């Protein structure tokens, strides 16, 4: 009887995942300086794969490398917030109009949205903010994917990391936002079920307007 050993991911990939999860989950907040030595010790690797991982994360815009000092976790800027929300609005409103423009909502889409809404409700019970932000993002991504425009889907996927980071920040600052998100997503799902493109687009705009206000720190 032979046993198969589970291969560990390469060292650089482990460092990359460790830092990225820390940044997106806000364990490493904007302004935090990460050193190669600390990361090597935390992940249990040498410094060489740490450098490789940090270079990749710098390209993705999550950190800024400073030779002989370390890597600075970049804070989310007001301009980045504005850019992400504007892009989301353009993509999501177009997508929901296209999905509902000439026919009732596809049954598989409605089923997937119901499942993601149930996942959000489960996160509200457990208080898992990272999972709640991920389920929130996936809810909107399903509508974009169903619109069938591959270029728009790829553009939307490129926003993923920024969306998750902003989502966790909002939920940490406004714990009641999980319940509000669930209510707003339920309203959007109702509009999708009804096949009302204008109502669904209006609910997308309202939802993103409230998210933008909270991310900017303008609680109202």
Secondary structure, DSSP 8 states (H G I E B T S, - for coil): ----------HHHHHHHHHHHHHHTTSS-TT-EE-HHHHHHHHT--HHHHHHHHHHHHHTTSEEEETTTEEEE----HHHHHHHHHHHHHHHHHHHHHHHSSS---HHHHHHHHHHHHHHHHHHHHT-HHHHHHHHHHHHHHHHHHTT-HHHHHHHHTTHHHHHHHHHHHHHH-TTHHHHHHHHHHHHHHHHHHT-HHHHHHHHHHHHHHHHHHHTT---
